[in-house]
């Protein structure tokens, strides 16, 4: 739904960042827009609209300063950055520029870092005015954000909000499942994408490309077992969301995960939006026949392409045995290498047309497929005017559509650590009885992050 505008959520927003898996989604999703893929010549050529677009692409490719691999030699401290952003909102853009850039108090290059912009390498050695467009976009982005609510800063405030709120939206990502051994997608060393180099793909995301799946579904099936939960076991964080539901506080759980563990934890269908689909069901790409995923579970775990039983029955009745299957799929010829690999994986019975006709695709949203409309419908038509608290757990919110509600929001309270430990401690402070076999009684150390007024780190105490 391109062009849909969602008003900034007015409710308090608490972010729980899982540090057990370092999500590099910004690098993956935005790599074509990264500063190093632009050139100074492109910035100097073209008209004003071209320049604006290129600088916007560069800004989209920037990482948050907490994720920078290497800090610039000359950058604002956290305290300076906070003061500059506060001053901007107090006096407005024109006066702010007059006080800073025009007086020579600070360079545009350094001031960019106050707004979370790492100066791109392609501008190294360039005069300071070359940074003006990037700084301007950073200022515009800052002014468009929903301002942090000043009355919420402490962990006690977070606990108070949990106890008080009646309609809580929970936005979740891979961080709530990693404690179960399910890999996230984009962590540098442990993420699924980093483990797929052996497939020889130009981009590991091609595993989830619908065109590639239609050409050669064996590529997806060869890795499906690595992301398919081996059991219906769920994490303490899943149990926490279920506890919110039991207390009548859960408005909606919007999840980016495809493992379907929310359902196993007992989240009701009417409270759950699986934004990227899930492994709960699978559909035949030819006839549309849908089954529970447990019916193809053995194929998924074995890395074997699952077939549609209905297509197989139909084609066996319509075609005599002995007719070899087609050498193309939906009119798209398979490459020799992919075709050979795909054909070699079939047994004698599958060496007929029926082997291609009925491939089952788990109902997860692949790249190249439309996202379900349920996310926007639920948020805009139902939740937006009811929500009184938003919890963001285990996701860096870099991927649409889940990122949209919080895209222009300064979080009111940030909590960094292991998701399971964080929700356990919040429940303990709230006097709630969170039950789960994985919960430990080690306790946590809570520290306010240096330079912040409402960002905390939770660390499990050593036994």
Secondary structure, DSSP 8 states (H G I E B T S, - for coil): -TT-------SEEEEEEE-SS---HHHHHHGGGSGGGS-HHHHHSS-HHHHHHHHHHHHHT---GGG-SS--SS---HHHHHHHHHHHHHH-HHHHHHHHTTTTSS-HHHHHHHTT----GGGTT--GGGGHHHHHHHHHHHHHSB---TT--SHHHHHHHHHH-SSEEEEE-GGGTGGGT---S--TTTSTGGG-GGG--SSGGGGGBHHHHHH-THHHHHHHHHHS-SSS---HHHHHHHHHHHTT-EEEEEE---S-HHHHHT--GGGEEETTEEEEEEEETTT--EEEGGGGHHHHHHT---B-HHHHHHHHHHS-TT-B--SEETTEE--HHHHHHHHHT--STTSBTHHHHTBEEEEE--BTS---THHHHHIIIIITTT--EEEEES----STTTTGGGTTB--SEEEEE-HHHHHHHHHHHHT-----TT---S-EEEEE-TT-SSEEEEEE---
